[in-house]
Amino acid sequence: MSWGTELWDQYDNVSLHTLKGIEFCEKYTHFLKERCNVEMEYARNLKKLVKSYQPRKKEEDDYVFTWSRAFVDMVKELHDIAGQHEMVAENLQGTVFKDLQALIGELRQERKRHLHEGTRIQDSLKQSYQQLDKSKRQYERAFKDSEKALDNYRKADADINLSRAEVEKHRIVMNTKASQCEDCKNEYAAQLQQTNTHQREYYSTGMPQVFQGLQDMDEKRINRLQSAIGQSAEADRNVIPIINTCIDGMQKAAAAINAKEDSKMVIERHKSGFQVPSDIPFEDLSNMQATENSNHSTPKSAPSDMKNTYKTSTVSGKSRKRGGIFGLFQSSKLLSQLPTISTTVDDPKEDFSDLPPNQRRKKLQQKIDAIKKEMAKEQAEREGMLKMKDVYANNPALGDPSTLDKKIEENAQKIDDLRQDLQKFENYLGEADGKHRRHSTSNESLSPSVSDGSTPASQQQVSEPGTPNLQHNVYAPIDGDEEGEDEFETFPIIGTCRALYPFDGSSEGSISMLENEEFNIIEADQGDGWTRVKRDDTSEGFVPTSYIEVHLYDQDQV
């Protein structure tokens, strides 16, 4: 259906309708703007809430339980949901809102053009009506004048008192008026025909085109508004799967809460490792009174079995005064049998001996793991520098291999320092466990790995550790040799090794070796990066541990 045929006489209402449609589009843009502000404000408040409840650096130890980790995971998912609300606002603001604003400006210009054309056509028809009305009035006046002249002539012709000249004069006036009336009649008829033509064009062609233009404009507005509302819904639809994923993450975090696991973690975290105090012995006052009397009568030192053998066990090895437990015990005699656990350590020790046994082992193991991780990192960096040096050696245009020597040396020193720290803390852990651990096996794992025995030329320049410590172990001289000349002949062979790289033993106490040369090990690496080896010809000395592949015998075979 067309507005031009159905609403031909409702031009003003159609004009008002199109104006209201454009104003509705403006209203929808205001709605979108306010909704974007609401979405952004909601996302901003969510992120602010997440930030205020995220664990701080000093609170990380409190977020190790399943229920606390679940809360952190839920907060992270909430942060992602806030990001999706920001995405909705950005999509509405960047696409739908801008498109509608451009549409409103386009519709206003188009409506103005159609209304201007309609006004022009209406003015043209109005002028035609005015011309028709004017010509009709002229024709009416001319007709009246002609009728009056005819009536005057008839009266004059019937009047016998008038002369022929006066009658002729009336006849001439009658003819003139009749001629003028005929001219006005013809002009009126022509104008009427022209006005009817304008009117037919107005209602059949001109205004229908204007109405059709307004109809097309309004339908375009409606279609674009439909698309805008659909895009708004699509913006929400696109984030719903992500929001659902975030909600699934929250549910997964909730399902991961395990009360039994948290209970075990509380035990692991706070268990001291101390033994439960034994039963309190009965004190026989009569014996004590007899003992006191004996002491008064014979002033001698009390026997050792009568002395108080109870000692207060503290985490730092020192006796500390402690109040009653929950206010139930105030006797120092009873409390002397209970272990005192200090929760605040003013001066923490390197070996963590100020902690309870179980906590000490845990801290030492964490320290060892951290050192091993750092050693693996330094070892990977070392391998990378060696490969780079090999590339420079094969292609000098890329760089000078000697520029890496200092870095390789610094890296080797770091590895040696870390190895010493590792040995030290492993000894601490051995003490905490009640046994000592061997460190010699760790040297084998830290030495460069060689699968087929072949060594690139570029890897022959491995940075060596510092000067070997010639006093690794001090052995007593052999019986009968007070001067100690044969002191080092007593070293037993504890394993074998193979040289991975050539080494020039120019430093004091070291020995030279060739690639793939085999030796007997008479003293393992003590943490300084050097191993004492011996040839079959009895010559011996120190070589860098990182230059050799170590195979130690079992302790039972030594």
TORZADO-796106 format. One record per residue (C-alpha): residue in one letter; x, y, z. Coordinates in pm, whole numbers, plus 50000, padded with zeros to 5 digits. Layout:
BEGIN
AXYZ;...
end
This chain:
BEGIN
M500005000050000;S501165034849911;W500815066550111;G500385086249785;T497075069449704;E495775061750050;L496835093650230;W496575118849945;D494755143550169;Q496835137450490;Y499985156150401;D500255174350734;N499715142350936;V502295123750727;S504775151950780;L504185150951156;H504485112851162;T507895113250993;L509085139751239;K508015118351536;G509815088451385;I513085107851369;E512575120451723;F512055084351836;C515415075051684;E516995103151884;K515285089952195;Y516745055252130;T520235069852093;H519805086552435;F518755052652573;L521855036052425;K524115062952565;E522705059152914;R522895021152891;C526555023152788;N527195045053091;V525415019653313;E527424990653167;M530715009353208;E529855019953561;Y528864984353650;A532104970653504;R534114997453684;N532474989454017;L533024952053964;K536714957553890;K537004980154192;L535404952854404;V537764926654259;K540784948554325;S539814954654685;Y539434917254753;Q542434904154563;P545094889154791;R547944912254875;K551574901854855;K551814897855229;E548584877255236;E549604851154977;D550414825355246;D546804827255366;Y545474817355023;V546794781755011;F543634763855120;T541064751254872;W538374774455002;S540624805154978;R541894795254632;A538294790054520;F537464825254636;V540434839354441;D539374820154129;M535824832854168;V537094868654198;K539164864153881;E536134851353692;L534174881353817;H536894903753674;D536414886653337;I532664892253359;A533314929353418;G535424929453103;Q532514914852906;H530224942853027;E532824967652905;M532804949352572;V529014953452547;A529314990752616;E532094994852360;N530144976252091;L526974996552153;Q528905029152164;G531165022151869;T528685006351627;V524985010351706;F525125045151858;K527245060151581;D525165043951306;L521955058051454;Q523425092751486;A524435092051119;L520975078851028;I519235107051213;G521225133551025;E520495116150694;L516775113450769;R516495150050861;Q518085160750535;E515925137050331;R512725147550506;K513565184050450;R514075177550079;H510745159050040;L508825185450234;H510395213050023;E509255195049706;G505755190249848;T505535227049940;R506605237249590;I503945215249428;Q501295228049667;D502225264349596;S502045257949220;L498525243149251;K497485271349482;Q498625297149224;S496665278648955;Y493575279849179;Q494065316949230;Q494375323148854;L491235302748795;D489345322149059;K490495355348911;S489505345948557;K486175333448681;R485465366048862;Q486405385648549;Y484105363948344;E481295369348596;R481735407148583;A481905407148205;F478795385448188;K476865408948416;D478005438948218;S476965421847894;E473535413248037;K473075448948157;A474095463647818;L471685440147642;D468895450447876;N469685487647821;Y469625482847445;R466295465547456;K464815493547666;A466265520247435;D465005502547127;A461485501047274;D461515537247385;I459955558547106;N461225590247259;L464895581847195;S466585590446870;R468135565046641;A471585577146738;E471025570047105;V469605535847025;E472645528646805;K474915539147089;H473245514247321;R473615487247055;I477335494147018;V477815491947396;M475865459547401;N478035444247133;T481225455947307;K480155441347639;A479125408947472;S482545406747306;Q484335413247637;C482185387047804;E483105362047540;D486815369347584;C486565365147960;K484635333247909;N487335319147682;E490075329947928;Y488185313748215;A487755281448017;A491465280447932;Q492485286848292;L490045260848411;Q491595235448177;Q495105244748294;T494085242948662;N492515209048612;T495735197148450;H497755209948746;Q495335193748984;R495515160048810;E499315161848813;Y499255171849179;Y497125142249292;S498395116549043;T502105124049005;G503575152649209;M502305146449561;P502295108249532;Q506015110549459;V506485132049767;F504425108049977;Q506355078349837;G509655095349924;L508455101250279;Q507175065450299;D510505051250177;M512355073350424;D510185062050713;E510495025450618;K514285029650597;R514235044850944;I512225015451075;N514514989850911;R517625006951045;L516045008851389;Q515254971651367;S518874964851278;A520084986651568;I517924968351821;G519104935151676;Q522744946251704;S522144956352064;A520764921752137;E523654905751946;A526154925252156;D524644908752462;R524434874852293;N528124875052198;V529264878952559;I526814854152708;P528984823452619;I532014839852781;I529984849853086;N528644814253105;T532224801853087;C533114825053376;I530154811853573;D531274776253495;G534694786153629;M533054798453949;Q531194765753985;K534394746553916;A536154766954185;A533334758954426;A533554721754341;A537314722454404;I536834730754773;N537884700654977;A537504701455353;K539664670455408;E542514684455200;D542344717455388;S542464698955718;K545584680455604;M547104713355493;V546474728355837;I548354698755987;E551224702355739;R551424739455794;H551354740556171;K552704706756279;S555754712656498;G557154677456501;F557594677256877;Q556694646157073;V553684646157298;P554774651757662;S554954620457873;D552954615258191;I553804637458482;P555604616758747;F554304614259097;E556274633959353;D556484616459692;L556594644759942;S557764621560219;N560874612460018;M561434648759934;Q561174657860304;A563644630460393;T565984642960128;E565764678360259;N566554666360611;S569494646760478;N570744677160295;H570544697660612;S572374671760811;T574984663860551;P575764693760330;K576884675560022;S576064680059659;A572854662859560;P573184631259354;S572694634858987;D569544613458984;M567834637559226;K568354667359009;N565544680558792;T566004664058456;Y563144681358285;K564154707358032;T562104731357841;S562204724257471;T562134755257260;V562384760656889;S565534781456920;G567314758557169;K567014784257451;S564724783557750;R561914808757735;K559454818158008;R555914810157901;G552584816258071;G549944790258138;I548104773357858;F544594788357835;G545074799558195;L544824763658323;F548434757858423;Q550554782758607;S553114759058756;S556534761758599;K557244725758698;L554414712658487;L555064735958199;S558734727058196;Q557754693758037;L555784709857753;P557484721857432;T557394759057391;I556774770657033;S557604806456957;T555434821356684;T557594852356647;V561244849256554;D563244880856601;D566424868056435;P565714839756185;K568644816656124;E570044805355793;D569504768355866;F565984775356003;S566944758856331;D564714784056506;L561654766356360;P559974734656479;P561404702656322;N558614697156072;Q558534733655967;R562314734255942;R562364704855702;K559674721255493;K561574754255470;L564844736755388;Q563204716555111;Q561714748354964;K565124764554973;I566724734454801;D564054734354530;A564604771354468;I568374766354437;K567924737354195;K565574758153985;E568074786553974;M570874762153885;A568814748153597;K568254783353472;E571954791853489;Q572844758753321;A570434766153034;E571954800753000;R575414785152993;E574444761252716;G573004789952516;M576214810252547;L578294780152446;K576154774952136;M576454811752051;K580194809952095;D580254780151861;V578324800251600;Y580744829551635;A583694806051601;N582304790851282;N581274824551138;P583434853251270;A581344878351076;L578544873951329;G580684882551631;D583854877051831;P583794844852040;S586124860052299;T583444885152400;L581514856852564;D584404843952776;K583754867853063;K580034860153070;I580724822753059;E583184826553347;E580664846453551;N578034820253476;A580354792453592;Q581044811353914;K577314814853976;I576814777553920;D579644769754161;D578184792954424;L574764777154381;R576314742454406;Q577934751854735;D574654765954864;L572864734254754;Q575354712454940;K575064734055248;F571284732655261;E571214695655179;N573474690655481;Y571064711455687;L568214689755564;G570214658555644;E570734671055997;A567014678656024;D566174643555903;G568764628056131;K571034616755851;H573644631355616;R573264631655244;R576034625954995;H576704654554763;S578954636554516;T576014622854314;S574754658254250;N578024666854073;E577334640453815;S573904654653736;L575264689953710;S578164681453478;P577684687453104;S575884657952946;V577594640152658;S575644613152476;D578124599052227;G581424612052360;S581864637152077;T582524673152175;P582364703251940;A585464724051923;S583564754452038;Q582604737252365;Q586214729852456;Q586534764352605;V584364758852911;S584804783753187;E586564767653479;P585964775153849;G588314794854068;T591584782954215;P591264747854363;N591324744554738;L594334722454800;Q593184714655154;H590044695255061;N590724668755321;V593544666255571;Y594754630655627;A597034620155908;P600454607955791;I601114570655757;D602414552956062;G606164556056067;D606184586555839;E606144615956074;E607134640255800;G603964632455604;E605774627955271;D603454599555167;E600314616755295;F598404616954967;E599274581254880;T596614570155125;F593764584454914;P591504555454806;I590094553354452;I586384561654481;G585474561854111;T586514568853753;C586004597953516;R586444607253152;A587564641353023;L584844658352823;Y587074687452724;P590844693452715;F592264712653011;D595584730153059;G596544725453423;S598564757253458;S597234767353802;E598774754654122;G597674719554221;S595864712553890;I596714686553629;S596394688253248;M594194664353057;L593214656052701;E589734650652564;N588374615252637;E591334608052869;E590344585953163;F591394590353528;N590784575253870;I588974597454119;I590614599254459;E588624628454602;A585164640254500;D584114676154450;Q583704693054790;G581544720954653;D584294743054507;G583994729254152;W587224708454156;T587764670854163;R591084653454249;V592054626853994;K594954603253943;R596574588053635;D597894553053609;D601414567753622;T600584580153976;S600524616953873;E597584634154034;G595984668354067;F592764688254048;V590574692153736;P587314712053694;T584324690253778;S582364705053486;Y585084692353246;I584664655553332;E582054628153331;V582024613253681;H581274576853771;L581514571254147;Y581624536754304;D579034526454559;Q580004534854914;D580204497855000;Q582834492454729;V585134520054851;
end
